[in-house]
Amino acid sequence: MINEERLLNEFIELVSIPCPSKGEKEEAELIMAKLRELGLEPHMDTANEKTGGNCGNVWAYVEGNVPNAPKLLFEAHMDSVAPTTGTKVVRKDGVLYSDGTTTLGGDDKVGVASMLEAVRALKESGVPHGDVQLLFTISEEIGCLGVVNLDKSWIKADYGYCMDIGGTPGEITYAAPKLYDIYVTVKGKSAHAGIAPEEGINAIMLASAALAKIPVYGRVDAETTMNIGLFNAGIGTNIVCPEAKFVIDMRSLNVPRLEALKDSTMALIKETVEAGGGQVEFEVVEGCPAVELSKDHPCIELAKKSAEKLGFKVELKTTGGCSDGNYLCGYGLPCGLLATGMSNVHTTEEYLKEEDLYNTARWVYETIVTAAE
């Protein structure tokens, strides 16, 4: 039921609209117009009042005709990473590229376009289906700000699917990590570096000593990673540095393991800094909750069954990345991530196979139909 030519043209139209994070209004208005053409009544929330953007998340509800079918929510984000303005799609041997001056925007317009086309196909076919909720979020690329600031009471679904991960349609991600950002401030004591260095306590050296004692970083284990991604210190070469700051990105699929690693890492840093005569302050920010679904969760089984009906090769996966799906899971909505074919995202070399675009829409459509059977 998917119209490939129509879907392709709509994808090209969607990526042509400038849609930087916090500047998605033109894209949102286009999507809302398309939803109205489908006979839906889209609504825009006020998440942008907290994000500082020029529009909110866009919601739409497709009323079903199978009352007992599970209610499904499909989600994709409207923003793309820069450069996004003036995207011109180049087709070559069944693959879509930009002209090299911008990102393609498949992240995440392949999700947006597939959701729109699937609903259009539902309307045209008249096939029985349950209730379907559509959610198009803002500012995903700068911290999932749209989903972080949405009103959870608007979610009216039993299962959710985040259409925002690479891989070939048929790949289902059932687990994604919980994330902590740990902001560390090491405080020493300033002094003139040439006249009385012994009167100072060098915060750079204290921070370096603490970091050097961390037993493992990068890939901690099969489920856990830790990265020190930012380090700022110093106010002059002739001043014993009084303060150093760094940030730890820590994430794991194993939440108890993550909690233990967080506590032990902070304790080690504190012990080392204080042993050197300094002080340390921590600010722990929960970046996102975990996606924690079992392989046999009904949400995952539904996506798997619909993919198998389409003849896709099914693969169940985990990821070390975070997405809007993490927060939807955190709000109590079981949410899997469905692969959309996007490749080399966040670069001007981004590309998307046309086949993957069409199959992503087929997968959304078939999942809705299968849920009602």
C-alpha positions as semicolon CSV with decimal commas, in nm:
position;residue;x (nm);y (nm);z (nm)
1;M;0,000;0,000;0,000
2;I;0,300;0,231;0,026
3;N;0,331;0,468;-0,270
4;E;0,706;0,485;-0,329
5;E;0,706;0,784;-0,564
6;R;0,486;0,987;-0,329
7;L;0,699;0,893;-0,030
8;L;1,020;0,986;-0,207
9;N;0,883;1,324;-0,314
10;E;0,761;1,393;0,038
11;F;1,100;1,304;0,187
12;I;1,272;1,541;-0,057
13;E;1,024;1,814;0,033
14;L;1,075;1,764;0,407
15;V;1,455;1,777;0,396
16;S;1,449;2,092;0,185
17;I;1,307;2,293;0,477
18;P;1,562;2,449;0,717
19;C;1,513;2,282;1,055
20;P;1,791;2,359;1,303
21;S;1,735;2,271;1,667
22;K;1,514;2,540;1,826
23;G;1,422;2,659;1,476
24;E;1,182;2,389;1,354
25;K;0,874;2,610;1,310
26;E;0,865;2,601;0,928
27;E;0,906;2,222;0,931
28;A;0,640;2,185;1,199
29;E;0,392;2,395;1,005
30;L;0,450;2,184;0,694
31;I;0,395;1,861;0,888
32;M;0,079;1,998;1,049
33;A;-0,056;2,095;0,709
34;K;0,007;1,743;0,583
35;L;-0,167;1,597;0,888
36;R;-0,470;1,815;0,823
37;E;-0,478;1,689;0,464
38;L;-0,504;1,340;0,613
39;G;-0,813;1,448;0,804
40;L;-0,634;1,467;1,139
41;E;-0,635;1,746;1,395
42;P;-0,271;1,809;1,489
43;H;-0,180;1,994;1,806
44;M;0,138;2,175;1,901
45;D;0,238;2,169;2,266
46;T;0,427;2,438;2,458
47;A;0,755;2,255;2,516
48;N;0,934;2,541;2,340
49;E;0,848;2,772;2,630
50;K;1,108;2,576;2,826
51;T;1,352;2,507;2,543
52;G;1,363;2,858;2,397
53;G;1,269;2,730;2,051
54;N;1,026;2,880;1,803
55;C;0,772;2,595;1,813
56;G;0,662;2,299;2,022
57;N;0,626;1,928;1,960
58;V;0,357;1,826;1,710
59;W;0,104;1,558;1,808
60;A;-0,168;1,385;1,609
61;Y;-0,414;1,105;1,687
62;V;-0,544;0,854;1,436
63;E;-0,864;0,701;1,569
64;G;-0,886;0,329;1,506
65;N;-1,173;0,097;1,431
66;V;-1,051;-0,206;1,630
67;P;-1,126;-0,115;1,993
68;N;-0,921;-0,388;2,159
69;A;-0,602;-0,339;1,956
70;P;-0,303;-0,205;2,147
71;K;-0,264;0,169;2,107
72;L;0,061;0,255;1,932
73;L;0,276;0,568;1,934
74;F;0,532;0,640;1,661
75;E;0,788;0,915;1,720
76;A;1,045;1,101;1,510
77;H;1,223;1,432;1,561
78;M;1,194;1,733;1,332
79;D;1,537;1,894;1,376
80;S;1,856;1,807;1,191
81;V;2,218;1,885;1,264
82;A;2,383;2,170;1,074
83;P;2,427;2,245;0,795
84;T;2,059;2,191;0,712
85;T;1,965;2,494;0,502
86;G;1,909;2,445;0,130
87;T;1,939;2,066;0,118
88;K;1,938;1,939;-0,239
89;V;1,885;1,565;-0,275
90;V;2,096;1,376;-0,527
91;R;1,974;1,032;-0,645
92;K;2,239;0,788;-0,761
93;D;2,196;0,416;-0,817
94;G;1,907;0,388;-0,572
95;V;2,077;0,589;-0,299
96;L;1,993;0,940;-0,175
97;Y;2,267;1,190;-0,090
98;S;2,287;1,564;-0,038
99;D;2,492;1,765;-0,286
100;G;2,771;1,765;-0,029
101;T;2,710;2,113;0,110
102;T;2,459;2,003;0,378
103;T;2,358;1,695;0,572
104;L;2,093;1,489;0,393
105;G;1,847;1,512;0,682
106;G;1,753;1,146;0,682
107;D;1,815;1,185;1,054
108;D;1,525;1,205;1,115
109;K;1,312;1,291;0,812
110;V;1,306;0,926;0,710
111;G;1,112;0,868;1,032
112;V;0,884;1,166;0,972
113;A;0,812;1,078;0,609
114;S;0,754;0,710;0,686
115;M;0,502;0,788;0,957
116;L;0,309;1,024;0,729
117;E;0,306;0,778;0,440
118;A;0,199;0,487;0,661
119;V;-0,101;0,682;0,789
120;R;-0,185;0,790;0,436
121;A;-0,180;0,425;0,329
122;L;-0,406;0,333;0,622
123;K;-0,659;0,592;0,514
124;E;-0,651;0,473;0,152
125;S;-0,673;0,103;0,227
126;G;-0,946;0,117;0,488
127;V;-0,776;-0,174;0,664
128;P;-0,882;-0,239;1,026
129;H;-0,645;-0,083;1,279
130;G;-0,629;0,038;1,635
131;D;-0,560;0,387;1,765
132;V;-0,230;0,540;1,654
133;Q;-0,058;0,840;1,803
134;L;0,204;1,039;1,611
135;L;0,466;1,253;1,783
136;F;0,711;1,482;1,606
137;T;0,958;1,629;1,854
138;I;1,182;1,935;1,862
139;S;1,547;1,981;1,957
140;E;1,639;1,614;1,981
141;E;1,988;1,681;1,849
142;I;2,080;1,907;2,141
143;G;1,971;1,688;2,429
144;C;1,623;1,554;2,344
145;L;1,479;1,882;2,475
146;G;1,141;1,836;2,310
147;V;1,065;1,502;2,471
148;V;1,222;1,611;2,801
149;N;0,976;1,901;2,823
150;L;0,660;1,742;2,690
151;D;0,350;1,688;2,903
152;K;0,351;1,314;2,979
153;S;-0,027;1,313;3,016
154;W;-0,052;1,361;2,640
155;I;0,083;1,008;2,582
156;K;-0,213;0,780;2,513
157;A;-0,046;0,460;2,395
158;D;0,038;0,109;2,513
159;Y;0,357;0,070;2,308
160;G;0,589;0,319;2,143
161;Y;0,835;0,309;1,855
162;C;1,114;0,561;1,811
163;M;1,197;0,593;1,441
164;D;1,548;0,724;1,492
165;I;1,833;0,476;1,469
166;G;2,064;0,352;1,197
167;G;2,063;0,003;1,054
168;T;1,850;-0,182;0,802
169;P;1,473;-0,203;0,853
170;G;1,416;-0,523;1,046
171;E;1,671;-0,433;1,313
172;I;1,501;-0,368;1,648
173;T;1,680;-0,207;1,941
174;Y;1,529;-0,320;2,270
175;A;1,779;-0,170;2,516
176;A;1,968;0,159;2,541
177;P;2,174;0,293;2,831
178;K;2,099;0,510;3,125
179;L;2,330;0,811;3,116
180;Y;2,490;1,029;3,380
181;D;2,688;1,346;3,322
182;I;2,904;1,412;3,628
183;Y;3,030;1,770;3,654
184;V;3,341;1,779;3,873
185;T;3,495;2,094;4,022
186;V;3,835;2,049;4,187
187;K;3,940;2,338;4,412
188;G;4,298;2,410;4,509
189;K;4,461;2,734;4,618
190;S;4,607;3,011;4,405
191;A;4,955;3,154;4,453
192;H;5,221;3,325;4,244
193;A;5,388;3,050;4,047
194;G;5,727;3,220;4,040
195;I;5,746;3,376;4,384
196;A;5,563;3,140;4,620
197;P;5,443;2,827;4,443
198;E;5,472;2,629;4,766
199;E;5,187;2,838;4,908
200;G;4,949;2,717;4,640
201;I;4,765;2,395;4,569
202;N;4,748;2,322;4,197
203;A;4,398;2,211;4,100
204;I;4,515;2,088;3,760
205;M;4,757;1,847;3,923
206;L;4,498;1,731;4,174
207;A;4,243;1,667;3,899
208;S;4,506;1,491;3,687
209;A;4,606;1,269;3,978
210;A;4,244;1,176;4,041
211;L;4,178;1,096;3,676
212;A;4,497;0,891;3,655
213;K;4,370;0,669;3,938
214;I;4,049;0,578;3,756
215;P;4,115;0,209;3,682
216;V;3,938;0,187;3,347
217;Y;3,766;0,426;3,108
218;G;3,638;0,419;2,753
219;R;3,490;0,069;2,722
220;V;3,447;-0,032;3,086
221;D;3,269;-0,359;3,004
222;A;3,035;-0,498;2,741
223;E;2,746;-0,287;2,871
224;T;2,921;0,020;3,012
225;T;3,125;0,316;2,886
226;M;3,287;0,615;3,053
227;N;3,442;0,919;2,890
228;I;3,608;1,236;3,021
229;G;3,504;1,472;2,744
230;L;3,566;1,822;2,880
231;F;3,847;1,970;3,093
232;N;3,883;2,339;3,172
233;A;4,135;2,498;3,407
234;G;4,380;2,779;3,461
235;I;4,382;3,159;3,459
236;G;4,746;3,229;3,382
237;T;5,082;3,059;3,341
238;N;5,224;3,244;3,641
239;I;4,940;3,147;3,875
240;V;4,910;2,818;4,062
241;C;4,576;2,697;3,928
242;P;4,303;2,733;4,194
243;E;4,024;2,546;4,013
244;A;3,984;2,276;3,752
245;K;3,662;2,143;3,603
246;F;3,591;1,833;3,400
247;V;3,285;1,634;3,290
248;I;3,242;1,259;3,291
249;D;2,996;1,092;3,049
250;M;2,900;0,760;3,207
251;R;2,641;0,521;3,064
252;S;2,539;0,157;3,092
253;L;2,270;-0,089;2,989
254;N;2,312;-0,237;3,338
255;V;2,160;0,025;3,569
256;P;2,284;-0,125;3,900
257;R;2,633;-0,145;3,750
258;L;2,608;0,220;3,646
259;E;2,502;0,330;3,994
260;A;2,794;0,143;4,151
261;L;3,041;0,286;3,899
262;K;2,913;0,639;3,962
263;D;2,952;0,608;4,336
264;S;3,295;0,443;4,326
265;T;3,432;0,692;4,073
266;M;3,319;0,990;4,277
267;A;3,459;0,836;4,596
268;L;3,798;0,776;4,430
269;I;3,817;1,133;4,297
270;K;3,720;1,277;4,636
271;E;3,976;1,066;4,821
272;T;4,258;1,163;4,584
273;V;4,180;1,535;4,575
274;E;4,142;1,567;4,951
275;A;4,465;1,371;5,007
276;G;4,640;1,641;4,808
277;G;4,494;1,921;5,018
278;G;4,214;2,020;4,782
279;Q;3,837;2,005;4,779
280;V;3,596;1,867;4,523
281;E;3,234;1,934;4,432
282;F;3,010;1,712;4,220
283;E;2,696;1,785;4,021
284;V;2,536;1,468;3,894
285;V;2,293;1,513;3,607
286;E;2,084;1,222;3,483
287;G;2,116;1,256;3,108
288;C;1,847;1,004;3,026
289;P;1,681;0,693;3,166
290;A;1,742;0,352;3,018
291;V;1,544;0,165;2,754
292;E;1,493;-0,165;2,935
293;L;1,273;-0,406;2,743
294;S;1,314;-0,780;2,723
295;K;1,352;-0,946;2,385
296;D;1,011;-1,106;2,431
297;H;0,827;-0,793;2,545
298;P;0,499;-0,756;2,349
299;C;0,623;-0,424;2,208
300;I;0,928;-0,594;2,061
301;E;0,738;-0,906;1,956
302;L;0,492;-0,691;1,758
303;A;0,769;-0,513;1,568
304;K;0,940;-0,846;1,506
305;K;0,624;-1,015;1,377
306;S;0,543;-0,730;1,139
307;A;0,902;-0,727;1,006
308;E;0,889;-1,102;0,946
309;K;0,562;-1,066;0,756
310;L;0,740;-0,823;0,525
311;G;1,026;-1,065;0,473
312;F;1,282;-0,849;0,653
313;K;1,582;-1,002;0,825
314;V;1,508;-0,948;1,193
315;E;1,789;-0,869;1,436
316;L;1,743;-0,771;1,800
317;K;2,008;-0,528;1,921
318;T;2,124;-0,302;2,199
319;T;2,288;0,040;2,160
320;G;2,521;0,264;2,356
321;G;2,349;0,575;2,225
322;C;2,056;0,769;2,366
323;S;1,745;0,901;2,192
324;D;1,395;1,031;2,255
325;G;1,304;0,666;2,307
326;N;1,496;0,660;2,635
327;Y;1,274;0,931;2,779
328;L;0,953;0,774;2,648
329;C;1,054;0,455;2,828
330;G;1,132;0,661;3,136
331;Y;0,778;0,799;3,125
332;G;0,642;0,445;3,147
333;L;0,579;0,383;2,776
334;P;0,747;0,062;2,655
335;C;0,939;0,190;2,354
336;G;1,157;0,011;2,101
337;L;1,377;0,169;1,836
338;L;1,316;0,068;1,474
339;A;1,600;0,096;1,224
340;T;1,538;0,335;0,937
341;G;1,844;0,295;0,715
342;M;2,002;0,633;0,793
343;S;2,379;0,619;0,741
344;N;2,678;0,851;0,803
345;V;2,448;1,084;0,993
346;H;2,568;1,420;1,125
347;T;2,800;1,458;0,825
348;T;2,771;1,595;0,471
349;E;2,839;1,235;0,356
350;E;2,507;1,117;0,499
351;Y;2,312;0,884;0,270
352;L;1,995;0,676;0,262
353;K;1,906;0,383;0,037
354;E;1,572;0,439;-0,131
355;E;1,478;0,080;-0,049
356;D;1,528;0,151;0,321
357;L;1,307;0,459;0,301
358;Y;1,026;0,260;0,143
359;N;1,071;-0,036;0,377
360;T;1,064;0,186;0,686
361;A;0,721;0,314;0,585
362;R;0,607;-0,041;0,510
363;W;0,723;-0,147;0,856
364;V;0,527;0,130;1,029
365;Y;0,217;0,041;0,827
366;E;0,250;-0,333;0,885
367;T;0,308;-0,289;1,258
368;I;-0,018;-0,094;1,287
369;V;-0,207;-0,354;1,084
370;T;-0,054;-0,649;1,271
371;A;-0,142;-0,496;1,608
372;A;-0,509;-0,508;1,513
373;E;-0,510;-0,871;1,403
